[in-house]
Structure formats: structure tokens, C-alpha cells
Amino acid sequence: MAPNPKQIAGERAADYVNDDMIVGLGTGSTAYFAIVRLADRIRREGLRVRCIPTSERSATLARELGIPLTSFAETLSVDVTIDGADEVDPAFNLVKGGGGALLREKFVATASRAELIIVDEGKLKQRLGAFPLPVEVVPFGWQLTQRRLQDIGCEASFRSSDRGPFVTDNGNYILDCSFKVIDDPPALEREIVATCGVVECGLFTGLATRIIIGKSDGDVEERTEPGPLD
């Protein structure tokens, strides 16, 4: 069977977790493998951790696997978070939120001492923007928020599901904003989150501390400092 780059990256990241850590559990197909690996370590090694999930989906998986959970009612800081990304640029700027969990993902990331981002090689980009940027907005007046975002310079599409509007775990909507190319991610992040009606956006700047890249040949690469992509 061919190596699974997502599994390779997720399992490597889970091996950075040590006893008595508070761990942020990411959301998505790559984070899934980190959660499964963490549960395996708890069973086999007796690893002692408490975890804060970034979505109801990850919380359900963690409970099914016997991973102890906690919340910000019990702790105000996270030792390490393991999460995926839709795009990563050479400066460690990220686009996240393809799964719709961007608000909780950013909440946990900003509380974390270390943020491990797990991706396959296809997520590495010279510049962000090919993947439409998810923006979480309040349902009230979302059409006006959509217009305001488009005035910034994007095409903002309302995200829907088979059952109607896509609704986040927080009861909000998602607008997927196509900028094509994002030249200044930190500036755009500030401009979007300052827009009335926006709850949070999927640009994550200044948060990632390590990028773990699973490769199709079974190898894994780790980057701890921003720099040029090969």
C-alpha cells in the first residue's frame, strides 16, 4: 500500500506530545490521524494528557477513542496544538477553515505555546489565495457582509450543504472568498476581521511554530523557521 502523506504527518506530530500536556486537537482529514495516534499512545504508553478539540467532530472522535477532554473553563493555556491547513506559504502564513472550524481553530491556536501544522506537499504554496479563504459571519445581514467583503477585492460565495446553509458549530455562516492571490496576509487578515458582520477569517498569521510535511514517498519534512520553498 502506498504511503499516506496525511497519516505520516499526523502521526509524527502526535509523537511530540508529552505527559501532562494540554493538547489542542485540530479538525480535518489530516488532524484525524494525529488524534488516532494520540489515542493509541494513551492506550499503549499510558500517556497522560487533556485535550481541547477545535470542533464537535473532533470532540466526538476523541470521546470515542477514550481521549480525556478539558475546556477553557478549566485551563486558559494550551501546550501544543496539532492541526492541518488548506494552504501554507514560506512565511508560515496559513489558510484554514475548509472544514468550517476556523473560529475554534484560531481560538485554540492563539492560546497555544506551540502550533504544529500537519500537511501534505500539495498544501505548500509560494503565495496564498488559490484556495478560497473561508470567513465566518453572523447570519444576521450576511448579504451585507458579503458585499463588504467583495468590496475588499474578492468573490464571496455563500457556503451551503445538502441540508441548506452550512452552519458552523457556533451557529454562524461561512463565506468562501476567492482572492486568487493574497500579497499581504497579515494586512488582509486585519482588514477582514475589522469588517462588521465578520466573526473570524481563515487567515492564520504569526501562529504556526512548526510545519510537518508528509510526503508520498513515505518521508517526512519538518520546518521550524520560515524560508523559501524548494
Summary of the structure (lengths in Angstrom):
residues: 230
radius of gyration: 17.3
end to end distance: 27.1
largest distance: 53.6
contacts: 785
relative contact order: 0.18
helix: 30%
strand: 29%
